[in-house]
Amino acid sequence: MDTLFLNKKFERIGARLKIVDRPRQRRGTTAGLLTLDIGEDRRGEFFEIMPQRGADPEVDVLDVQPADRHLLLLVREDGAKNKYLCGHDERHWFVAGIPESAPVGTVRQAMEALQPVEVRSAVARKRVSGKSRNRRRNAAFIRQGEWFFLPEAHMAVEESLVLTNEPLSRGNGGKPHWAEFCYRTGGETVHVCGRHPNGVTESQYRKILSGNSHAKNWRWRTMRRNPGVYVRGRVRHPDHATITLQGWHRVVMNTENESRAMRNVAFLD
């Protein structure tokens, strides 16, 4: 790994890079040849690459866009080419794995690959073009972090089923986004707590309670897995500016969870 080369590339987007040989206390290692993370010290945030002990992974930078403060990182691992979008979004640096099904070689292509099919369809319908396609707000969507909000102009909901102050979580232990008003339809009912952030089914939940007398005190919350989710009003997150949605918007998440490369990312938004 060419440390000098990588440092120069990250400097071009205004970022610092540290290559370390052991994890910081708050993080462990990941499954691949290296771990990618965002760290913080007295000087602020920095990108962190931690190779596995004894490993010398091949790391390259395919594209750098200083004006956007983004770069596209390539890690060759066991014959695979794992790609990561590294950049700055509103207030903080981030790392996102790019789905392997997307043939990307530039920052712009990587950003578009992170848009799910619902978003790309909306962009096409609204004829959003050029750099506007990747802005946080355009005619097709509003984005906050990994979540896209697509306006549903004629959406009608049963008001008695509208939830307030509802979390939007991708279930990886990251900080949730909070929606002022939320309506969920379809999906599977699951029970969620700190020990089971991805949720357990009703039968699994009952088995856990019957097998552990303390489990009932784990602050369980009933949610729906993979439902249709619609929100309106304020959506807030500590790492992002609060947005206000006028009318109902469909919620869809970006595609980074479809990426095998994400197994190397310890960063949680």
Secondary structure, DSSP 8 states (H G I E B T S, - for coil): --HHHHHHHHHHTT--EEE-SS--TT----SSSEEEEEEEETTEEEEEEEE-TT---EEEEEEEETTTTEEEEEEEETTEEEEEEEEEETTEEEEEE--TTS---SHHHHHHHTS-HHHHHHHHHTT--GGGGGSSB-SS-EEETTEEEEE-TT----GGG-EEEEEE--SSS---EEEEEEEEESSEEEEEETTEEEEE-HHHHHHHHHH-TTGGGS--EEEEES-EEEEEEEEEETTEEEEEEEEEEEEEE-SGGG-GGGGGB----
